Amino acid sequence: MSDWRDYGNGIIAFDAGYVRPLLAAIHMVVEGGRVAFVDTGSREALPRALAALQRLGLSPAAVDYVILTHIHLDHAGGAGSMMAAFPNARLVVHPRGARHMAEPSKLVAGVTAVYGAEYVARVYGEIVPIPAERIVEAAEGHVVDLAGRRLRCLDTPGHARHHICIADAASGGIFTGDMFGLSYRELDVDGRPFIFPTTTPTQFEPEEMRASVRRLLDLQPAAVYLTHYSQLTDVPQRGAELLRRLDALLALTEAETGSGEARHARLKQAMTDYLLAEARAHGCTLDDAAVLDIWATDIELNTQGLLTWRDTRAT
């Protein structure tokens, strides 16, 4: 397997195979021979999940849960395929996302509106519906019991209203989905990670995001496990950087006037310049083209999310 990270605490991360290497991680929690997967990547992920189980000497029947931090398809697109392959598994998802996993047509339509039909067909393929009776709605405080290991679900809006984080009592870690931003390993410098916010195109809410990030920080986790991309320690420092950069993106957005494509292009360029400057200050030595190759899609989606938030607030 191209990327395999065993943290020695019952948590393993491997590459979901989504779009490019080291873009999206799938996390496994392993306890007493039972398994929970956290997030699923897209349709490319199932063979990798099966290979991960085989590497541990486990069968598909060992999977008790597939947990989604939220239902954006880079996190949930492979859920239907996984559930079909894991006969004992139950899907754990925010109550706002449950109906879309049972009947995904509206979810697919929303993603198609952002990315286009060709991209959705090529990257995600068919989104397989999941029988409603196998779906567990994880409201605030819901506890997933994995062979006695308690995984507590936290309602954490800001990136999306259907977002949960999962606090693992055994390791002291938290699986944060997209709530604690993005941190791609290519930008690590001397073991120090670079972190940046992610503001989704339709449900970004900055005050809720700040509150959710601060809630996670108040729990004083030993580590956070991001879908993009896996374990971060020194969590208070990373959280401070994340909130500072979120404030900077909001300031760039507030400074924009007008509407339409010209405004979008200006904000996108301003965000690009800011990200490159922050990467340089962090000590990143990749050239600009390499950095932007990694971040291009996120910059575009962040731009959409920030402008949607501003326009919604204005009306």
N, C-alpha and C positions, 0 to 999 in steps of 0.2 A: 504494500500500500504506500502511496507516494508521501503521505504525511501521517504520522502516528505519534501521539503525545500521551503517554501514560504518566499521570501526575502522582501515582503511588497512594492515592487516597480514595480509590474506587471510582475515579473520574478519568475517562479517556476521551481524547479528541482525535478525530480524523477528518480528512478533507472530503467534503461532500461532492467534489467534482463539478461544482457549479460555475460555469462560464470560463473560469481560469483557475490555475492552482492558487491555493491559499486565500481564496475569496470568502468561502463559507465553510465553517466547521460544523460537524455533527458531534454532539457530546453524548457519551454513554455513561450512565451511572450503573455500576455493577455491585450487587450486594447479595451474598449468599447464593450465588449462581443465578440470580434473577437480574433482569436488565430493564432499564428505562432509557429510551433515546430522547434527547432534547433537541428539537428542530430536525428537519428532514431533508433540507436541500430540495432539489427538483427530481425529475424522473431518473437522472443519472445516478442517484444516490443508493438505490436499493442494492445493486450488486456489491457496492462498497460496504453497506451495512451487513449484508450476509457474510462477506469476507471478514469483517471485524468480529462477528460472532464466532466464525470458524477459527479465527486466530486465537480466541479465548477458549476454544473447546466447547462452545455452547451451540445449541440448536435454535432455530426460529421459535420454538415453543418456549424458550427461556425468557422471551420478551413479554413483560407484563404491561408496559405502558409506552406509548408514544406521546410525548408532551410537546405542545407547540407554544412558543412564547407569544406568537401572534400569527395571523393567517396570510401575511404577505407571502407570495409564492416562492421566494428564495428560502423561506423558513418552513413552508407548509406544502409546497407543490408535490413533494414525494410522499405525503402522508397516506393517501389512498392506496398507493402501491405497497407501502410498508404494511399497512393494516391488513391488506389481502394476504401478505406473506407471513404475518405473525399471528397465528390462530388464537392465541390467548390474550392478545394485547387489547387494551382500551386506550382510546384517544382522549387526552386531557387538553382542554382548550378553554379560553375565556368564554363566558356565556354569550357575548356579542358575536363570537366567531363560530359557535357550534352549528348554527343552521347553514352556514356557508360551506362547512365541511360535509354536511349531509347532502346538500344540494348546491353544487359549486358554480352554477351558471352565472350568477351575478358577480361572483368573485372573478371569474374568468373575464367577464365583460369589462369590469373595472380595470383589470391589468391590461387588457387589450387596448383600452382607451389611452393608457400611458405609453405602452411600448410598441403597439402595433401588432396586427394579427400574425405577420410572418415571424416576428421574434417570439411571440408566445408559442406558436406551433413548433418552432425549432428548439427552443430552450425548455419548454415545459411539457409539450405534448398533451396527451389527454389527462385531465385532472379527474381522478377516479373518486366518485362519491363514496362516503363511508356510512354504513348503516347507523341510523340514529341511536339504536339501542347499545351501540359500542362506544358512544361518545359520552364523556364525563364533563359536565360544565364546571369549570374551576373558578368559582367566585372567590372574593377576598377571603384569605385564611384557609381555603381548602387544603387538606393535607393528603398527599399521595403517600401511601405506605408501601415501600418497596422492600419486602422481606424484613420489615422492622425499621428500615431507614426512612426517616421522615423528610419529605420534600414539600415545603409549604409554599403555596401559591400566593403571590402578592399582586394586587390590582395596581398596575403602573401605567396610567395614561400619559400622553405627551407626544410620543411617536405615533401611536395609534390608540384608539379607544378600546381596542380588543387585545391589549398587550398585558401579559403577565410576566413577572420574574419569578424564579423558583429558588427559594432558600434551602440549602442542604444542611441539615443540622449536623450531620456526621463530619463534614469537612470544614464547615464554617464558610463555605463559598456560596455564591449566588450566580445562577445562570440568568444573564441579563438581556438576551435577545439583541434588540437594537436600542434599548433604553440607555445604556451606558456608552453609546456611540460606536465608532468604528476604529479599529486599531490593526492595521495591516502589518504583518511581520517584516515586510521588505523595508519598512522605515525605522525598524529598531536600530538604535545607535548605542553600542556598548551595553547592551541589555536594557536600555531605556526605550519604552514604547512611545509611539506618537499616537495621540487620540484626537478624534474630530467628531463633531455631532452629525447625526443623520436626521434630516427633517423631511418626512414623507410627503408626497404630493397632495394628499387629501385630508389628513387628520392631524397635522402638526399643530400642537398647542403649547407655546413656550412656557407659560406659567405652570401648566401641568407637568411638562418635562422637567422643569427646575425642581418642582416639588417631589417628583418621583426619584430623580437623581439624589436629592438630599435625603430622602427616605432610605435609599440604599446605603448611603454613606453613614447614616445614623445607626444602621445595623452593624457597622464595623466589620465587614466581611474580611476573612483572611485572603480571599481572592475573588475576582469576578471572572466569569467565563462568557465572553462575547461570541455571538455567532460569527462575527467578522472581526478579529479572528482569535478566539480562544483566550487562554488565561492571562490576566493581568494581576500583578500584585502591587504593593505600595498604592493601595486604592485611594486614600485621601488625596495624594498628590495628583493622581490621574483624574479624580473627580473635580479638583480645583481647575485643572487645565481644561477639562471638558466644559465646565460652566463658563469659564472666561471666553472660550472660543464661541460658545453659543451666544453670549452677549455681543461679541464682535459681529457675528452673522446678522443678528437682529439690528444692530446699528447700521450695517451696510444696507439692509433692506429698508429701514426707515428713511435713509438718505435718498432713496430712489423716488422719482416722480414720474408722472405720465402712466402709460400703459402699453400693452402690445409687445411686439417682438423686440423693439429697440430697448425697452426697459429690461426685458428678460436678458438680452445680450449684455447689457451694462452690468447687471447684478452678477451674472455668471462670470464675467471677466473680473469683477471686483473680488468675488469669492476665490477665483483661481489665483489671483495675485496674493491674496491673504494666505491661502493654504501654502503656496510656495514659500512665502516669507516665513511662515511658522515652521515649515519643514526645514528650511535653512537654519533658523534660529535653534532648532532642535539638534542640528548637527548632521542632518541627512546629506549625503554626498552624491546621491543619484542625480543625474541631470534632469532638467525640467521635463523633457519629453518622457523620461521613464516614470517620473512621479505622476505626470498627468495621464499616462497610460493606465496606471493603477487607479486613479481617482476620477477619471472622466465621467463615468456613469453616475457616481455619487454627487459630483458637482452639479450635473444636470438635474438630478432628482431633488437635491437640496434647493436649487433655484426654484423649481416648480413649487415645492412645499412652502418656501418662505413667501413667495408671491401670492399663492393661494391663501395663506394665513393673512397677509396684509389686506388683500382685497375683501376677504370675508369679514374681517374686523371693521373695515371701512363702511361696509353696508349694514 
